[in-house]
Amino acid sequence: MFKYLLLKAIFELSDIDIVERSRYDMSFKYFLDMAPEVAVIDASSLTKFRKLRLKDMNLLDMLIGKTVEISLEKGIITSKAIIVDATHTKARYNQKSPREILLDRSRKLRKAVYMADESLKAKLPAKNTSDVLENEIAYCQKLIAILETEGGICALPKIKEPLNLLKETVEDDLEQLRISEDQDARVGHKSVDSSFFGYKTHIAMTEERIITAAIITTGEKNDGK
């Protein structure tokens, strides 16, 4: 399930399209360690896993532990040294707002539609010009409804995939997009005149670049051992 989610993040696809691609894409099957004839999961299982099951606070430690275990079994780790470093992570609320995410995904969908059939431009709803999230949601719902009535064009993968992703965002992920101010983040400094607002990830890794441990702290902490 976690590998499916990695593919979902890398290729920016909906649950439905990730599962569909895994049905016939041999590179996906290879990554998922599946034989060509093995059936894929149901898309609803991935949705449930992502929304309901993926809340284990020790997930990071578990994944790192499994990675190190496999690396030792395969003889990938041979070094004895451990390298320690810290990376900076900005707080999520400093990134795209829910409206900006919807804007970006609807724009990609329109671009794909215009490339396939520019005559549809006249049928699409007028773009939302306000900064109100609810208005942007309403626009996206109208856009989805109109394209789905067009039938055949939605079967094209270059349109179906961004359409499904926008639908999933509106119907399923919107509560996750409503990000309030991050109370735990802190201001940290990369240098004397450069700062960021967020966290530090302190990482230990072998010389083969296999991560063996990771600890998250607030941004103002020093890069200690």
C-alpha positions as CSV (number, residue, x, y, z in Angstrom):
1,M,0.0,0.0,0.0
2,F,2.8,2.4,0.9
3,K,4.5,1.7,-2.5
4,Y,1.2,2.6,-4.2
5,L,1.2,5.9,-2.3
6,L,4.8,6.6,-3.4
7,L,3.7,6.2,-7.0
8,K,0.7,8.4,-6.4
9,A,2.9,11.2,-5.0
10,I,5.6,10.9,-7.7
11,F,3.2,10.8,-10.7
12,E,0.4,13.1,-9.2
13,L,-2.4,10.7,-10.0
14,S,-5.7,9.8,-8.3
15,D,-6.2,6.6,-6.5
16,I,-8.2,5.2,-9.4
17,D,-5.6,6.1,-12.0
18,I,-2.6,4.8,-9.9
19,V,-4.4,1.4,-9.6
20,E,-5.3,1.4,-13.3
21,R,-1.7,2.2,-14.4
22,S,-0.5,-0.6,-12.1
23,R,-2.7,-3.0,-14.1
24,Y,-0.8,-2.6,-17.3
25,D,2.4,-0.6,-16.7
26,M,5.3,-3.1,-16.3
27,S,7.5,-0.5,-14.5
28,F,4.8,0.0,-11.9
29,K,4.4,-3.8,-11.5
30,Y,8.1,-4.2,-11.1
31,F,8.2,-1.5,-8.4
32,L,5.3,-3.1,-6.6
33,D,7.0,-6.5,-6.9
34,M,4.1,-8.0,-8.8
35,A,4.2,-10.6,-11.6
36,P,2.6,-9.4,-14.9
37,E,-0.5,-11.6,-14.4
38,V,-1.2,-10.7,-10.8
39,A,-4.3,-8.6,-10.2
40,V,-4.1,-5.2,-8.7
41,I,-6.0,-4.0,-5.6
42,D,-9.3,-2.2,-5.6
43,A,-8.9,1.6,-5.7
44,S,-11.2,2.0,-2.7
45,S,-8.8,-0.1,-0.6
46,L,-6.0,2.5,-1.3
47,T,-8.4,5.3,-0.4
48,K,-9.3,3.7,2.9
49,F,-5.6,3.0,3.7
50,R,-4.6,6.6,2.9
51,K,-7.4,8.2,4.9
52,L,-8.0,5.8,7.8
53,R,-5.1,3.5,8.4
54,L,-2.1,5.8,7.7
55,K,-2.1,7.5,11.1
56,D,0.6,5.5,12.9
57,M,3.0,8.0,14.6
58,N,5.8,5.3,14.5
59,L,5.4,4.8,10.8
60,L,8.7,6.6,10.0
61,D,10.7,4.4,12.4
62,M,9.1,1.3,11.1
63,L,9.9,2.1,7.4
64,I,13.5,3.1,8.3
65,G,13.9,-0.1,10.3
66,K,12.6,-2.2,7.4
67,T,14.8,-0.4,4.9
68,V,17.9,-1.1,7.0
69,E,16.9,-4.7,7.5
70,I,16.6,-5.3,3.8
71,S,19.8,-3.5,3.1
72,L,21.7,-5.7,5.5
73,E,20.2,-8.9,4.1
74,K,21.1,-7.9,0.5
75,G,24.7,-6.8,1.5
76,I,24.1,-3.2,0.5
77,I,25.4,-1.8,3.7
78,T,29.1,-2.5,4.2
79,S,30.4,0.7,5.8
80,K,30.9,1.2,9.5
81,A,30.6,5.0,9.6
82,I,27.4,7.0,10.2
83,I,27.0,10.5,8.7
84,V,24.7,12.9,10.6
85,D,23.1,15.9,8.9
86,A,20.0,18.1,9.3
87,T,17.6,19.2,6.5
88,H,15.1,22.1,6.8
89,T,11.4,21.6,6.1
90,K,9.0,24.5,5.8
91,A,5.7,24.3,7.6
92,R,2.8,23.1,5.4
93,Y,0.7,26.2,5.8
94,N,3.5,28.3,4.2
95,Q,3.0,26.3,1.0
96,K,0.0,26.3,-1.4
97,S,-3.4,27.2,0.0
98,P,-6.3,24.9,-0.7
99,R,-7.5,27.4,-3.4
100,E,-4.1,27.5,-5.0
101,I,-4.0,23.6,-5.2
102,L,-7.5,23.6,-6.9
103,L,-6.4,26.4,-9.2
104,D,-3.3,24.5,-10.3
105,R,-5.1,21.2,-10.8
106,S,-8.0,22.8,-12.8
107,R,-5.5,24.7,-14.9
108,K,-3.7,21.4,-15.8
109,L,-7.0,19.8,-16.7
110,R,-8.1,22.7,-18.9
111,K,-4.7,22.7,-20.7
112,A,-5.1,19.0,-21.4
113,V,-8.6,19.6,-22.8
114,Y,-7.6,22.4,-25.0
115,M,-4.8,20.3,-26.5
116,A,-7.3,17.5,-27.3
117,D,-10.2,19.7,-28.5
118,E,-10.0,23.5,-28.5
119,S,-13.6,23.8,-29.5
120,L,-14.6,22.8,-25.9
121,K,-13.2,26.1,-24.6
122,A,-16.6,27.8,-25.4
123,K,-18.5,25.2,-23.3
124,L,-16.4,25.4,-20.1
125,P,-17.6,27.6,-17.2
126,A,-16.1,31.1,-16.6
127,K,-13.1,30.9,-14.3
128,N,-13.5,31.9,-10.7
129,T,-11.9,35.3,-10.0
130,S,-12.6,35.6,-6.3
131,D,-10.3,34.5,-3.5
132,V,-13.1,32.6,-1.8
133,L,-12.4,28.8,-1.5
134,E,-16.0,27.8,-1.8
135,N,-16.3,29.7,-5.1
136,E,-13.3,27.8,-6.4
137,I,-14.8,24.5,-5.3
138,A,-18.1,25.4,-7.1
139,Y,-16.1,26.3,-10.3
140,C,-14.2,22.9,-10.2
141,Q,-17.5,21.0,-9.7
142,K,-19.0,22.8,-12.7
143,L,-15.9,22.0,-14.8
144,I,-16.0,18.4,-13.8
145,A,-19.7,18.1,-14.6
146,I,-19.4,19.6,-18.1
147,L,-16.5,17.5,-19.1
148,E,-18.2,14.3,-17.9
149,T,-21.2,15.0,-20.1
150,E,-18.8,15.2,-23.1
151,G,-18.3,11.4,-22.8
152,G,-15.6,10.3,-25.3
153,I,-13.0,12.9,-24.6
154,C,-12.9,11.9,-20.9
155,A,-11.7,8.5,-22.0
156,L,-8.4,9.9,-23.2
157,P,-5.7,9.2,-20.5
158,K,-4.3,12.7,-20.8
159,I,-7.7,14.1,-19.8
160,K,-9.0,11.3,-17.6
161,E,-6.0,11.4,-15.2
162,P,-6.1,15.2,-14.4
163,L,-9.9,15.0,-14.3
164,N,-9.9,12.1,-11.8
165,L,-7.3,13.9,-9.7
166,L,-9.4,17.1,-9.5
167,K,-12.5,15.1,-8.6
168,E,-10.6,13.3,-5.9
169,T,-9.3,16.6,-4.5
170,V,-12.8,18.1,-4.4
171,E,-14.7,15.1,-3.2
172,D,-12.2,13.4,-1.0
173,D,-9.2,15.4,0.1
174,L,-10.6,18.8,0.7
175,E,-10.6,18.4,4.5
176,Q,-6.9,17.7,4.3
177,L,-6.4,20.9,2.2
178,R,-7.8,23.0,5.0
179,I,-4.5,23.7,6.8
180,S,-4.6,26.0,9.7
181,E,-1.6,27.8,11.1
182,D,1.1,25.4,12.3
183,Q,1.4,26.0,16.1
184,D,4.4,23.7,16.5
185,A,6.7,25.2,13.8
186,R,9.5,27.6,14.7
187,V,11.8,30.1,13.0
188,G,15.2,28.6,12.2
189,H,18.2,30.1,10.5
190,K,20.1,28.6,7.6
191,S,22.7,31.4,7.9
192,V,23.0,34.8,9.6
193,D,20.7,36.5,7.0
194,S,18.6,33.5,5.9
195,S,15.7,32.1,7.9
196,F,12.8,29.6,7.4
197,F,9.7,28.7,9.3
198,G,9.2,25.1,10.1
199,Y,11.2,22.0,11.2
200,K,14.5,20.3,11.1
201,T,14.9,16.6,10.1
202,H,18.0,15.3,11.7
203,I,19.1,12.3,9.6
204,A,21.7,9.6,10.3
205,M,22.9,7.6,7.2
206,T,25.6,5.1,6.2
207,E,28.2,5.9,3.5
208,E,25.9,4.1,1.0
209,R,23.3,6.8,1.7
210,I,20.9,4.4,3.5
211,I,19.0,6.3,6.2
212,T,19.3,4.6,9.6
213,A,17.5,7.0,11.8
214,A,15.6,10.3,11.6
215,I,14.3,12.7,14.3
216,I,12.1,15.7,13.7
217,T,12.6,18.8,15.8
218,T,11.3,22.4,15.6
219,G,13.3,24.7,13.3
220,E,15.2,26.6,16.0
221,K,17.1,23.5,17.3
222,N,20.8,23.3,16.6
223,D,22.3,20.5,14.3
224,G,23.5,18.5,17.3
225,K,24.4,14.8,17.4
